[in-house]
C-alpha cells in the first residue's frame, strides 16, 4: 500500500459519498479509507460486510445509484427462489452481490485476513484508493432496545430502526486490535489530514474509535483531524442518527455531534465542517468551524465537500 496523505474514517452510504469525492480529488494512492466493520455479520452461511462493500462499490462506480448501496443493474433470482422455499429474504442479497460474499466467505473460512481479502477486491474492481477494515478481528454492534437486545442488522434492516434504543455496545471491541494496514497508514510520513466522514457517530464511527489505541494513535499523528457533521439542522440526510441521539439523551444537531466526540474522545477533533444552514451554531462548537452546502446529491456536491475538507485551515495544526 502506498503512503497516504489523507485518511478517512467512515461507514456506509454517507461516508461513501465523501470517500468518492476525496478519491476523485486526490492523486491515486493518496487516500486510505478506514471502514467500520461493526455492521458485519453472518447470514445464510456467508460473511457479509455491508460498509466495506458499499465503499468498494461506490468507488468502483458500480453501486446502485438511487439506493447508494448494493450493485447497479442487480438481479434477485437467488433471493426470489429462497423466499419461495420459505427462507429468510429480509436482507436483500442480489445475485452479483452474492458472488462477492461467496468469494469473501470462502477465503475467510480458510483463514485469510479481512484486510487481505479486501485489498484483493479493491484491485479486482480497479479502485485506486486503499480500503482498510478497521480490524481483522470480529466486532459486533448490538443495541439494547425497548424490545430487547438486537444485533445491528436486525435493528437496522429487519426492524428499520423502529425500536427505541437505550444503549449501544460494540461487542468484541476491547479484545480487538487495529489492523496492521491501519497502523501503517497512520505512520505514513506523507500524512497531512485525518477526516471523519458524515457517517453516524454512534453506529459507524464509534465502533472504529472503540478499538483500544485508535483514538490515541490518531492524536499521535500530529495532523489535523476534521469531522464532517452528519446532520443538517437536527435531521440526518439518511438513517437514524438524530433519532438515536434523542433516544440516548443527546442533543440532536451539529453541537451534539461535536459534544459526543469531545466528551467521549477528548482532544480528538480539531475542526468541523458543517452545513451553511447551521452556521448560527458555530460559536457553540469548541473547535475550528467551516461551512459549506454539505448535502451530497450529485458528483459535484461530493467534490465540493471533499475540497472544503481538504482546504479547511486548522491554523498551526494540532495544539
Secondary structure, 3 states (H helix, E strand, C coil): CCCCCEEEEECCHHHHHHHHHHHHHCCCCCEEEEECCCCCEEECCEEECHHHHHHHHHHHCCECCCCCCCECCCCCHHHHHHHHCCCCCCCCCCHHHHHHHHHHHHHHHCCCCHHHHHHHHHHHCCCCCEEEECECCCCEEEEEECCEEEEHHHHHHHCCCCCCEEEEEEECHHHCCECHHHHHHHCCCCCCEEEECCCCHHHHHHHHHCCCCHHHHHHHCCCEEEEECCEECCEECCCCHHHHHHHCCCCCCHHHHHHHHHHHCCCCCCEEEEEHHHHHHHHHCCCEEEEECCCCCCHHHHHHHHHHHHHCCCCCCCC
